[in-house]
Amino acid sequence: MSTNYDANQIQILEGLEAVRKRPGMYIGSTSSKGLHHLVYEIVDNAVDEALAGYCSEISVIINPDNSITVVDNGRGIPVGINKKAGIPAVEVVFTVLHAGGKFGGGGYKVSGGLHGVGASVVNALSNWVEVIIYRDGKVHKQRFEKGKVATKLEVVGECELEKTGTTVSFLPDEAIFRETTIYDYEVLKEHLREMAFLTKNIKINLEDKREGEEQKDIFHYEGGIKEFVQYLNKNKTPLYDDIIYCEGLKDRVQVEVAMQHNDAYSENIYTFVNNITTPDGGTHLSGFKNAVTKTFNDYARKNKILKDNDPNLSGEDIREGITCIISIKIEDPQFEGQTKQKLGNSEARAAVDSIVSEQLTYFLEQNPRVARIICEKSLSSQRAREAARKARDMSRRKTYLEGNALPGKLADCSDKDPKNCEIFIVEGDSAGGSAKTARSRATQAILPLRGKILNVEKARLDRIYSNEEIKAMITAFGTGIHDDFDITKLRYDKIIIMTDADVDGAHIDTLMLTFLYRFMPDLIKEGHVYLAQPPLFKIEKNKKVWYAYSDEELDKILTDIGRDGNNRVQRYKGLGEMDAEQLWETTMDPESRVLLKVTMDDTTSTEMDLIFTTLMGDKVEPRREFIEKNAKYVKNLDI
């Protein structure tokens, strides 16, 4: 491990000019997501110090003025003069894009902040940044405003020689973040918790000092990713107590894998490279899958769980119900694409394959009871998958013989260009009838569903393929599901879930979103899924009509038109209460309707999985706790 981290290891690659002009290129967007990304950039620098072995504690504080302070006890950013730039190294870090100790020179062996843009981008997009550095027995301070130096680096005090670290405070620029500059504690909490799981033994403190919102959390996990798996499985029923853990170093790739099976049917594998999430997987995931499939089949054959004539267990069968974290540290990660979402290093595949194969083999031999439990679940999955395949093939043959690929209940649109088309998923024949009459036949399709669809959180593929309502949706969408999914075959640009504005409607929404999240997640990721927003109230006065979509909007309308005896207010209980004209005008007309787009953020996918498990899984107590915690946020609940 190199400890020679000085001013000349801060290497300059290019200038900072474009950041304020095109912030989205550097932080993804200037929405709430981009705002929070500023915090992650500074935290990543501190975590890199921890990965290098020099930092044990990080604190993130939301100040009363909504500025952020990040404190770490790492080595402190170098303060000496950088020879190439002729200015202090800390000034280079905060004013020059692509400058840092991560481009060679031995500053860091592995790092998450790979582009070295973190500090300078945060500086460019903030009203002001203040940096305090504790190093060499002195306290150094410098201030920047809108990316430019406001005060030169100066020594403002002394400290004990052993005290080191960096404190960075910044206030986001409201001229850049026009949507919001207000930080969401829960969003930061989820991200920092994940970082603490991935960086064993580091302590991360989060504190909100805003008036009326004061709260604190401490994240510190000695078990690292083993505790991460326990956390993700907390609302599920594990099939065995052990967390299977593999760790090792091969070809300069540090590998950590933790996994545990539960009694559910979905596969939840999360992969990370130098603490960066890789939602599209890559070579490290391929190595893991290969190792697990080969090792379990070898074990099952050796121990006669699989007979000579039995087919091998597929990787999917073995991974059914698995919760797994794959975390690797690598010196020179090669990511495919700009977004760092898929790893390309071939040595990562070999390292993960080798380490998992060897250590998993030992584990299975030493824990035959656990090995048999997993094999039995895999065999059960294999039988269900075969039944699902037969059901799918039968459905395809039936479709071919009948010469009609679409479900009979679907009222399709006449335009065949998917970009122009949208499909409304409507619950019940009454609302379905109104929607069919109201729609624009050229571009709007209607698929009425009878009752509530199957809760896929508690069902295997064979039951899903035999469910008539789900089969109708799969056929109508055209993409197939799960391994057969192909988004290029999507028949509609918008899939709009249109349900009543009551508790039952919300339950149907959740069932639908659970199905899409588990079996067609790319529809959500690519922005094709929406929730219709039917009005809650109809207001009539003097032959004029208004519609209100919330209690606040109702109150505003009544205030505007005057509160008197001539007002007639109708509370809609369901879509079926509206005639076709009203349904078109309020909920289906692209010119006047309100739609909520369903989005998925890869950075919080682990939390999303927890929410679906909590709401739709078998355990009642976690669901009750979730409802009690979030009840204060509920509006317009029908009792």
C-alpha positions, 0 to 999 in steps of 0.5 A: 500500500502506497502512503506517498500521497502528496501535492504532486499526485494531484494530476490535471487533465482539463479545465472546468469551463463547461460544468455550469453550462451543461451540468447534466453531463456531469451529475445526470440532471439538475433535478432532485437526483442531481442535487443529491448527487453533489453530496455523493461526490464529496462522500465518495472522496471520503470513502476512497480514503477509507478504502485506502485504509486512512479514514474510519468515520464520515459525517454528513450534516444537513445544516439549517440553511439547507447547505451540506457539511461532509466531515472525514478523518482521512489524511486531508487533501494535500495543501502543498503547491502542485508543480504543474499548476503552480497553485495549492493542490486543494485549489486544483482539486476544487477548480480543475475538472478531472484532477485528483489522486486517482489518475496514477501516481499512487494516491489510490489503488482503488476508488469509486470517484473514478473520474476525479470530477467530484469536488470541482463539479460540486464547486462549479454548481454551488453558491459557495464551498468552504474547505477546512483541512487538518494536516501536518498540525495546521488548520487550512481553510479556503473558500470558493464561490460559483466555482471560482476562488473567493479566498486563497488557501490560508492557515487559520489555526493549529491542531494536534499533529495526529489530527487529520481530515477534511471538512467540505461545506457547500450550498447548491446554486438555486440558479442551477437547481431550479426544481429544488434545492431542498435535501431529502433526508430519506434519500441520503439515508438510503444511499449512506446506509448502502455505502456503510454496508459496502465499506466494512467497519466504516462509521457514517453519521447522518444528521439533519439540523433543519428546524422541525426536522431534527434527526440522526442516524448512524450506520456502522456494520462490522459484518459488511455485506453479510449484514447487507444481505441480512438487512435485505432479507429482514422481511422475508423468511430465510431458508437457513440461518447462515449467510454464505460468504466468499472472500479472496484476492485473485489477479489483483481483484478483491472479491466479496460475495454474500448470499442467502436464499429465502422462501420467495421466488424472485432473484435479487442480486446487487453488484458493485465495483469499488462501491459503485452500483452496476445495475446492468451487471457485467463480468463480475456477475457472469463469473458469479453465475457460472460458479454457482451453477457449476458448483451446485450441479457438481454437488447435486450429482456427487451426492445423488440429489441429481440422478444420472438421467436427470437434466442439470439444474439451470442457473435460474433454478438455483438462484430462485429466492436468492438475495446476494451482494457481489462487491469487487475492488479493482484497480483499473475498472473498465465500464461499458458506456458513459453511465458506469452501469456494466463492468467489462474487465475479463479478469473480474470474471475469472477472479469471481468465478475462481473464488466463489467456486472454491469457497462455495464448494467448501461451504456445501461440503461442510454444511450438507443440510443447507446444501440439500435445502438449496438443491431441493428448492432448485428442483422444485423451481425446475419443475415449476419452470417446466410447467410454465414452459408448457403453459407458455407453449400451449398458449402460443400454439392456441394463439397460432391456431386461432390466428389472433394474437391479442386477447379478446377483451382488448379494445385495440387502437388502429394506429400500428406505430407504437410511438403513437399508441397507449394502453389503459389498464382498467379494473372492471367492466363498468369503467372499461365500458366508459373508457372504450366509449371515451377513448380516441380509437386511433391511438388509445387501447383499453384492456379491462381486467376482472378483479385484482390480479395475482400477487406475483410476490407470492407466486412462481412462474407456472401460476403466473402463466396460468393467470388469465388477467396476467396472460392478457396483459403479457399478450397485449404488451407484446414484450414477453416477460422475464427471460423472454422479455424484449422491449423492442416488441412493445406495442404501446409507448405508454402503459397507463394504469387507470383505477379508482381513487380509493383504497381498492384502486391503490391496492390494484396499482400496487399489484400491477406495479409489483408484477411490472417491477418483478417481471418487466422492470425495463418498462419502468426504467425506460419510462413507459409506465404511468398512473392515471389521476382521475379527479376526486371531485366535480364542482358545479355552479351556475351550469359551469363545471370544475374538477379537483384532483386533491382536497387542496385544489377543491378548496382553491376552486371553492374559494375562487368561485365563492362558497355559497349554497349554489355550489354542488360538490360530488365526490367520485368513488369510482371511474364507473360513476363518470360518463364517457365524456367526463372520463375523457375530459378529466382522465384520458384526454392528452391535452388536459389529463394528469399522469404520474410517470412511474420511475426507478432509480438504480441507486435505490433499487435495494430499498425498492425491493424491500418496499415491495417485499414489505407491502406484498410479502407474507409477513404482516408485522413489517407491513403494519410498521410500514403503514404506521410510519407512513400513515401521516403522508396519506391523503384522500383515504376512503374509510 
